[in-house]
């Protein structure tokens, strides 16, 4: 079977690749286990950290080269692709600096002569990764997993095959032993084969539907799984907020990565007293966005990843409009080649509309007016998702009380939701299971082993 990749800005075919036959997936996993047993787990953690530092330095020195691959495959503006590579370099440096401390044995006082907990690698970790952050999503998971001593088998999205191949090459060029990190080209069947194979754990970042399928397969083999899935993050603006700042950052949070981010602000929940002011200033910031060639450094909004994504958004807006939503800005397809969609702002939105109930993966900002804080919290939690949330207020005590009541894995106050190597990343409800990044993330990929000496 062939996999064809397409430039979403030009609709031109980039390349064709042969998919790995399903039966070969099991051989790759077996080979990965051989590398784990005979080579990688025998490396001292300081040796692994040195290789990570080498990888991080190489990514940083060649960021424009790697960023161009990202932009060509999935349409992200080049300025954002460069920042993505810089972040990848950072996560390598972060775990190279702190990983040894995270994995040091923890001594516990018991009745025994000696008691401690050690953190050993699990073995082979399978991972299934999406297209929206082609380098970052992979490294966010695999850097701590590799530092802990595991080997990795990746099935990247069929949208960004070159990104996956380039990452494998980058690991080898940085000095990692061959086979420690490997990329298998294919569609969802290859991902399912990885989950069925003799891996020790599976990590998937993707849709809730895909995550549930991988969890179902993995549970049959009692494989541990980490799920980083969809989101419909609320962006709550209270009447005592800095409206200028909230509007500015709100636009950035919604339209970053062409609106295709699981942690993007997707529902703007604004107190009635300031909804007109916020909407006006929000639209003023939207008007500053530049839609165009993603390779142009001036562009802030590029194309969606494919035409199907655009059709979904058109339908969500159309169905919501039939229920009373008002298109305040945009709402249409520009007359140009590529899978572009104009940045859009919707008013008069209610929680029962598709634009509120479903995850919206594109440059569309629905604004919901609420009477008070209590209603804001109720609207924010009225979703199947629970990834991130952003709260805007100048009342310190109020902010922290709201943060306590929000049903999400991450709450950011007076800032947009981001991923940061230093803090745990993940959600609850249909947004996933487990955490990535920080000390908590690396512990997902180890055997937490108790050792008691009497």
C-alpha positions in Angstrom: 0.0 0.0 0.0 1.3 3.5 -0.9 1.1 6.5 1.4 0.9 9.9 -0.5 1.7 13.2 1.2 0.3 16.5 0.0 1.4 20.1 0.6 -1.8 21.6 2.0 -0.9 25.1 0.9 -0.5 24.2 -2.8 -2.3 20.8 -3.0 0.7 19.4 -4.8 1.9 15.9 -4.1 5.1 15.9 -2.1 6.0 12.2 -2.1 4.8 8.6 -2.1 5.9 6.0 0.4 5.5 2.3 0.8 3.6 1.3 3.9 5.1 -1.3 6.2 3.2 -4.6 5.9 1.4 -5.5 9.1 3.4 -8.7 9.5 6.6 -6.8 9.5 5.5 -4.6 12.4 6.0 -7.6 14.7 9.5 -8.1 13.4 10.4 -4.5 14.0 9.1 -4.7 17.6 11.2 -7.9 18.1 14.3 -6.2 16.7 13.6 -3.2 19.0 13.5 -5.5 22.0 16.8 -7.1 21.0 18.4 -3.6 20.9 16.8 -2.8 24.3 18.1 -6.0 25.9 21.6 -6.1 24.4 22.5 -2.4 24.0 20.3 0.4 25.2 19.4 -0.6 28.8 23.1 -1.2 29.5 23.9 2.4 28.8 24.4 4.5 31.9 21.9 7.3 32.3 24.7 9.9 31.9 25.6 8.3 28.5 21.9 8.6 27.4 21.8 12.2 28.6 24.9 13.0 26.6 23.2 11.7 23.5 20.1 13.7 24.2 22.2 16.8 24.5 23.8 16.0 21.2 20.3 15.6 19.6 19.1 18.9 21.1 22.2 20.8 19.8 21.7 19.3 16.3 18.0 20.3 16.2 18.8 23.8 17.3 21.6 24.2 14.7 19.4 22.9 11.8 16.1 24.3 12.9 15.2 26.1 9.6 15.8 22.8 7.7 13.6 20.8 10.0 11.0 23.6 10.2 10.6 23.7 6.4 9.8 20.0 6.4 7.0 20.6 9.0 5.5 23.5 7.1 5.6 21.7 3.7 3.9 18.6 5.1 1.1 20.1 7.3 0.9 23.8 6.6 2.1 25.4 9.9 3.5 29.0 9.4 7.3 28.7 9.2 7.8 31.0 12.2 5.8 28.6 14.3 7.6 25.6 12.9 10.9 27.1 13.9 9.6 27.6 17.4 8.5 24.0 17.5 12.0 22.8 16.7 13.4 25.2 19.3 11.1 23.6 21.8 12.2 20.1 20.8 15.8 21.2 21.5 14.7 22.5 24.9 13.0 19.2 25.9 16.3 17.4 25.1 18.3 19.8 27.2 15.8 19.7 30.0 15.8 15.9 30.5 19.6 15.7 29.9 19.9 18.1 32.8 17.2 16.7 35.2 16.6 13.1 34.1 19.2 11.5 36.4 17.7 13.2 39.4 14.2 12.2 38.4 15.2 8.5 38.2 17.4 8.4 41.4 16.2 5.7 43.9 13.9 6.9 46.6 14.7 5.6 50.0 11.7 4.9 52.4 11.8 4.3 56.1 10.2 1.0 57.0 10.8 -1.9 59.5 13.3 -3.5 57.1 17.0 -2.9 57.2 16.8 -1.1 53.9 13.8 -0.1 51.7 13.9 1.9 48.4 12.1 2.3 45.1 14.0 2.1 41.9 12.9 3.2 38.4 13.8 0.6 35.7 12.9 0.9 32.0 9.8 -1.0 30.8 11.3 -2.2 27.5 9.8 -1.4 24.1 7.4 1.5 23.9 5.1 1.8 20.9 3.9 5.3 20.0 1.3 6.6 17.6 1.6 10.3 16.9 -0.4 12.9 15.0 0.4 15.5 12.4 -0.3 18.8 14.1 3.1 19.1 15.9 5.1 16.6 13.8 8.4 16.9 15.8 7.2 18.1 19.2 4.5 15.5 19.8 7.1 12.8 19.2 9.9 14.2 21.2 7.6 15.2 24.1 6.9 11.5 24.6 10.1 9.8 23.5 12.8 12.0 25.1 11.9 10.9 28.6 11.0 7.4 27.5 14.5 7.0 25.9 16.3 8.6 28.8 14.7 6.1 31.1 16.2 3.3 29.0 13.4 2.2 26.8 13.5 1.8 23.0 10.8 3.4 20.9 8.8 2.2 17.8 6.9 5.1 16.2 4.0 5.1 13.8 3.7 8.7 12.7 0.7 10.2 10.9 0.5 9.4 7.2 0.3 13.2 6.7 3.9 13.7 7.8 5.9 10.7 6.8 9.0 12.7 6.0 9.0 14.2 9.5 9.0 10.7 11.0 11.8 9.5 8.7 13.8 12.7 9.4 13.5 12.1 13.2 14.8 8.6 12.9 17.7 9.9 10.9 18.3 12.7 13.4 18.6 10.3 16.3 21.1 8.2 14.4 23.1 11.3 13.3 23.2 12.4 17.0 24.9 9.1 17.9 22.0 7.0 19.2 22.6 3.3 18.5 20.7 2.1 15.4 17.3 0.7 16.3 16.8 2.6 19.6 14.3 4.8 17.8 12.6 3.6 14.7 9.8 4.9 12.5 7.3 2.7 10.7 5.4 4.1 7.7 1.8 3.3 7.4 -1.9 4.0 8.1 -3.9 3.3 11.2 -3.6 -0.5 10.7 0.2 -0.2 11.4 -0.6 1.7 14.6 -3.1 -1.0 15.6 -0.5 -3.7 14.8 2.0 -2.0 17.2 -0.6 -2.0 19.9 -1.2 -5.7 19.3 2.5 -6.6 19.3 4.8 -7.5 22.1 5.5 -4.0 23.2 5.5 -3.1 26.9 3.5 0.1 26.7 1.8 2.3 24.1 1.5 6.0 23.9 -0.9 7.7 21.5 -1.6 11.4 20.9 -4.7 11.8 18.7 -8.5 11.8 18.6 -10.6 10.4 21.4 -11.9 7.8 18.9 -8.4 6.6 18.0 -7.3 6.7 21.7 -10.2 4.5 22.7 -9.4 2.0 20.0 -5.7 1.8 21.0 -6.7 1.4 24.7 -9.1 -1.4 23.8 -6.4 -3.3 21.9 -3.7 -2.6 24.6 -5.9 -3.7 27.4 -6.4 -7.1 25.8 -2.7 -7.7 26.2 -2.4 -5.9 29.6 -0.1 -3.3 28.0 0.1 0.0 29.8 -1.2 2.9 27.7 -0.9 6.7 27.8 -3.6 8.6 26.0 -3.2 12.3 25.0 -6.5 13.0 23.2 -8.8 15.8 22.2 -9.8 19.0 23.9 -12.3 21.8 23.9 -10.5 24.1 26.3 -12.6 27.0 27.8 -11.1 30.5 27.8 -12.9 32.2 30.7 -13.0 36.0 30.8 -14.5 37.6 33.9 -15.6 41.2 34.2 -12.6 42.2 36.3 -10.1 40.8 33.7 -7.6 42.8 31.7 -9.8 42.8 28.6 -7.1 44.1 26.2 -4.6 41.4 27.3 -7.3 38.7 27.3 -8.4 39.6 23.7 -4.8 39.6 22.5 -3.8 36.3 24.0 -7.1 34.8 23.2 -6.5 35.3 19.5 -3.1 33.8 19.8 -4.4 30.8 21.7 -7.2 30.1 19.2 -5.4 30.7 15.9 -1.9 29.2 16.8 -1.1 26.4 14.4 -4.0 27.4 12.2 -6.3 26.5 15.1 -5.3 22.9 15.0 -4.1 22.3 18.5 -5.6 20.1 21.3 -4.8 22.8 23.8 -6.1 25.7 21.8 -8.7 28.0 23.4 -11.9 26.6 21.7 -14.7 28.1 23.8 -14.6 31.8 24.9 -16.8 32.1 27.9 -17.2 35.7 28.8 -19.2 37.5 31.5 -22.1 39.4 30.1 -20.9 42.8 31.4 -17.8 42.7 29.2 -18.8 40.5 26.3 -19.3 43.4 23.9 -16.0 45.0 24.8 -14.1 41.7 24.6 -15.7 40.7 21.3 -14.8 44.1 19.7 -11.2 43.9 20.9 -10.9 40.2 19.9 -12.1 40.9 16.4 -9.6 43.9 16.2 -6.8 41.4 16.9 -8.2 38.8 14.5 -8.0 41.5 11.7 -4.3 41.7 12.3 -3.8 38.1 11.3 -2.1 37.4 7.9 -3.4 34.4 6.0 -1.2 33.2 3.2 1.9 31.2 2.2 3.1 29.4 5.3 6.7 29.7 4.1 6.4 33.5 4.3 7.6 34.7 7.7 4.9 37.3 7.8 2.1 34.7 7.6 0.3 33.9 10.9 -2.4 31.6 9.5 -1.8 28.9 7.0 -4.0 26.2 5.5 -5.7 23.4 7.3 -4.1 20.0 6.9 -6.6 18.7 4.3 -9.9 19.5 2.7 -11.8 17.0 4.9 -10.9 19.1 8.0 -12.2 22.2 6.3 -15.5 20.5 5.4 -16.0 19.5 9.0 -15.6 23.1 10.1 -17.9 24.4 7.5 -20.5 21.9 8.7 -20.0 22.8 12.4 -20.5 26.5 11.6 -23.5 25.9 9.4 -25.3 23.7 11.9 -24.6 26.2 14.7 -25.8 29.1 12.5 -29.1 27.2 12.0 -29.5 27.2 15.8 -28.8 30.9 16.2 -25.1 31.5 16.1 -24.0 34.7 14.4 -21.0 34.9 12.2 -19.3 38.2 13.3 -16.1 37.8 11.3 -15.0 35.5 8.5 -16.8 32.2 8.2 -15.9 31.5 4.6 -13.3 29.9 2.3 -10.9 32.3 0.6 -10.6 32.2 -3.2 -7.1 30.7 -3.4 -5.4 27.4 -3.9 -4.9 25.3 -0.8 -7.0 24.1 2.1 -7.4 27.5 3.6 -10.2 28.8 5.8 -10.6 32.4 6.9 -10.3 33.1 10.6 -13.8 33.2 12.0 -15.5 34.7 15.1 -19.0 33.5 16.1 -21.4 35.3 18.6 -24.7 34.4 20.2 -23.3 30.9 20.8 -25.0 28.5 23.3 -23.6 25.4 24.9 -25.9 23.1 22.9 -24.5 24.1 19.5 -22.0 21.8 17.6 -19.5 24.7 17.7 -19.5 24.2 21.5 -20.2 20.5 22.0 -17.6 19.2 19.5 -13.9 19.8 19.3 -13.3 22.5 16.6 -10.0 21.9 14.9 -9.5 25.1 12.9 -9.4 28.9 13.1 -12.9 29.4 14.6 -13.6 31.2 17.8 -17.1 30.9 19.4 -18.0 33.4 22.1 -20.5 32.5 24.8 -21.9 35.1 27.2 -22.6 34.1 30.8 -24.3 35.9 33.7 -21.8 35.2 36.4 -18.8 33.1 37.6 -21.0 30.2 38.6 -22.5 29.9 35.1 -19.0 30.3 33.6 -17.8 27.3 35.6 -20.9 25.3 34.6 -20.4 26.0 30.9 -16.7 25.3 31.1 -17.3 21.9 32.6 -20.2 21.0 30.4 -18.1 19.0 28.0 -16.8 15.5 27.4 -13.3 16.8 27.4 -11.0 17.9 30.2 -7.6 18.9 28.9 -6.8 22.6 29.6 -8.5 25.8 30.7 -7.5 29.5 30.8 -9.0 31.9 33.4 -8.8 35.7 33.1 -9.4 37.8 36.2 -7.5 40.4 38.3 -8.9 38.8 41.5 -6.2 36.5 42.9 -8.4 34.6 45.3 -11.2 34.2 42.8 -8.9 32.8 40.2 -7.6 30.1 42.4 -11.1 29.1 43.6 -12.2 28.8 40.0 -9.1 26.8 39.1 -10.1 24.3 41.9 -13.5 23.8 40.4 -12.5 23.5 36.7 -12.5 19.9 35.4 -9.3 19.8 33.5 -5.7 18.5 33.7 -4.2 22.0 33.3 -5.4 25.4 34.3 -3.6 28.6 33.3 -4.4 31.9 35.0 -4.1 35.1 32.9 -2.2 33.2 30.2 -2.8 30.7 27.4 -2.5 27.0 27.9 0.9 25.7 26.7 3.1 22.6 27.0 6.3 23.1 29.0 8.9 20.4 29.7 8.9 21.5 33.4 5.2 20.9 34.1 3.0 17.7 33.6 0.9 17.7 30.5 -2.3 15.8 30.2 -6.1 15.7 30.7 -9.0 14.0 32.3 -12.4 12.7 31.0 -12.2 12.0 27.2 -9.0 14.1 26.9 -6.9 11.2 28.0 -5.1 9.1 30.7 -1.7 9.7 32.1 0.8 12.5 32.0 3.7 13.6 29.8 6.7 15.9 30.6 8.2 16.9 33.9 9.1 14.4 36.6 5.6 12.9 36.4 5.9 12.2 32.7 9.1 10.2 32.8 7.6 8.0 35.6 4.9 6.8 33.2 7.6 4.8 31.3 9.3 3.0 34.1 8.8 0.0 36.3 8.4 1.4 39.8 10.1 -1.4 41.6 10.1 -1.8 45.4 13.3 -3.3 46.9 13.2 -4.4 50.6 16.3 -5.8 52.4 15.9 -7.7 55.7 
